[in-house]
């Protein structure tokens, strides 16, 4: 299925879906719900994949984050 066709089915702009497909934006809860309603895939699944991806992106930059642990 083309991006244009999927965008039309989902009721979103082609550019919006294209940005997601090409990795230029994260999956929003709204888009996940649209996918659930149109294709029957529980929105929890792609949202968990998105959260996993986001966490891995941050872990990859862990050396760039400089903080000290605070003990109370």
N, C-alpha and C positions, 0 to 999 in steps of 0.2 A: 504494500500500500504506500502510496506517495505521501509526502508530508502535506501537500495541498489537500489531498483527499481526507487524510486523518484530521487535519485542522478543521475542515468543513464539517465532518461528522461530530467532532468534539465541540464545535461552536466557538472556536478561538481563531485569532488571526494566524495566518501561515507563518509570519515572522516570529510570533510567540512560540509556536511549536518548533520551528526551525532552530531557534536559540536553545531550546531545551535539548533537542536531538543532537545538536552539535556541541553540547557541553558548555555553552556560554551562560547558562542560568541553571539554578537548582530546581528540582521538582517542588512545586508549591502544593500545600494541602488541597487547594481548589482544583488544581490540575489532576491530582491523584483521585479526587472524588469524581471528576468528569470521566477519567479512565475507568473507574469502577462502574459508573452508571452505563457507559457505552459498551465496554468490553467485558464486564463481569469479573474483573480482577480486583479482589479486595484492596482497597486503598492502603491498608496497613502494609502490604508487601512492598510496593515501590517506595513508600515513605521510610520503611526500615532500611532498604537498600540505600536511599539517599542519606539517611543519618549515618550509616556505616561509611559511606564514601566521604562525607564531610569530616567525620572523626579521623579517618585515615589521612586526609589532606592536612589536617592540623598536626597530627602526629609526625608527619613528614617534615614539618617545620619546627619541631619541638626544640631543636638546638638554637633557634632564633629567639626563643621566648626566655627571657632572663628574669626570673623572680626567685625570691627566697621563701622557704616555707616559714610560716608564722605559727608559733606555738603559744597557746594561751595558758 
